[in-house]
Amino acid sequence: MTKSAIYLVLTAATLAALSSPALSAGKVPATVGQCVETAIKEKFSRLEGAPDSGSGIQYANDVVGVSYEIVAPIEKARVGDKITLCLVSLPDNCPPGDDRGKVYSALDHRTKGKWELPDAEHMCGGA
């Protein structure tokens, strides 16, 4: 099989996966493995006024991601970039009303950059 044929097969498989019921537009993924299409609404540093304090991002569906580290692919991303956002994990044994600690992976369609971030600086039950 030629490289062109392999690329076409992979492209067709990718398009089929993206049109599956697990991918929906604009909603927040609720189950592990579910993905949605959204966009970058805002990029920020983890601590206001401290650009070297880590990366933060908010998506158009209001999911937030935060890291103590500077995440290079987020630095290259732009507000408005289309994103495929997937729920990777849910926290266990959380106190009632504390839903922090969900982890999301993101794929930037423009840059092809990928990252994985929790939705808060601390897991549920933490500081």
C-alpha positions in Angstrom: 0.0 0.0 0.0 1.4 3.4 -0.9 1.8 6.3 1.5 -1.0 8.1 -0.2 -3.3 5.1 0.1 -2.4 4.8 3.8 -3.1 8.5 4.4 -6.5 8.2 2.7 -7.4 5.2 4.9 -6.3 7.0 8.0 -8.2 10.1 7.0 -11.4 8.2 6.4 -11.0 6.4 9.7 -10.5 9.8 11.5 -13.6 11.3 9.8 -15.6 8.3 10.8 -14.5 8.5 14.4 -15.3 12.2 14.5 -18.8 11.7 13.3 -19.5 9.0 15.9 -22.1 9.6 18.6 -19.2 10.0 21.2 -18.4 13.4 19.6 -20.8 16.3 20.0 -20.6 20.0 19.5 -20.4 22.5 22.3 -21.4 20.3 25.2 -19.2 19.3 28.2 -18.0 15.6 28.1 -19.7 13.7 30.9 -18.3 10.2 30.6 -14.7 9.1 30.3 -13.9 8.7 26.6 -16.5 11.2 25.4 -15.3 14.0 23.2 -16.8 17.3 22.1 -16.0 20.0 19.6 -15.3 23.4 21.2 -12.9 26.4 20.8 -10.5 28.3 22.9 -12.3 31.1 24.7 -9.3 32.4 26.8 -5.7 31.7 27.7 -4.1 32.9 30.9 -1.4 32.2 33.4 -2.2 30.1 36.4 -1.7 33.0 38.7 -2.9 36.5 37.6 0.0 38.7 36.8 2.6 35.9 37.0 3.2 34.6 33.5 5.7 32.0 34.6 3.2 30.4 37.2 1.8 27.9 34.7 -0.7 27.6 31.9 -4.5 28.1 32.1 -7.1 27.8 29.4 -10.9 28.2 29.2 -12.9 26.6 26.3 -16.0 28.0 24.7 -18.1 25.3 26.6 -16.7 26.8 29.9 -14.5 23.9 30.8 -11.2 25.2 32.3 -7.8 23.6 32.4 -4.9 24.6 34.6 -1.3 23.5 35.1 1.6 24.5 37.4 3.8 24.1 34.3 4.0 26.2 31.1 2.4 23.9 28.5 4.1 24.6 25.2 1.2 23.6 22.9 -1.1 26.0 24.8 1.5 28.7 24.3 1.2 28.1 20.5 -2.6 28.0 20.5 -4.8 31.0 19.9 -8.1 32.2 21.1 -10.7 30.9 18.7 -8.8 27.8 17.7 -11.1 24.8 17.2 -10.5 22.1 19.8 -11.5 18.5 20.3 -11.9 18.1 24.0 -12.2 14.6 25.6 -12.8 13.6 29.2 -9.9 11.4 30.3 -10.6 10.7 33.9 -13.0 11.5 36.8 -11.9 11.8 40.5 -12.9 9.1 43.1 -14.3 9.5 46.6 -15.0 13.2 46.4 -16.8 15.1 49.2 -20.3 16.1 48.3 -20.4 19.1 46.1 -16.6 19.0 45.3 -16.3 18.0 41.7 -12.8 19.2 41.0 -10.2 16.9 39.5 -11.7 15.9 36.1 -8.9 15.6 33.5 -9.4 16.5 29.9 -7.3 16.0 26.8 -7.3 18.6 24.0 -6.3 18.6 20.4 -5.9 21.9 18.6 -7.1 21.6 15.0 -4.9 24.5 13.8 -1.6 23.6 15.4 -2.2 19.9 15.9 -0.9 20.5 19.4 -2.1 18.2 22.2 -2.3 18.6 26.0 -3.9 17.1 29.0 -5.0 19.1 32.0 -7.1 18.9 35.1 -10.0 21.3 35.6 -8.5 22.7 38.9 -5.2 23.2 40.6 -6.2 20.7 43.3 -8.1 17.4 43.3 -11.4 17.2 45.1 -11.0 17.2 48.8 -7.7 19.1 48.5 -6.7 22.7 49.3 
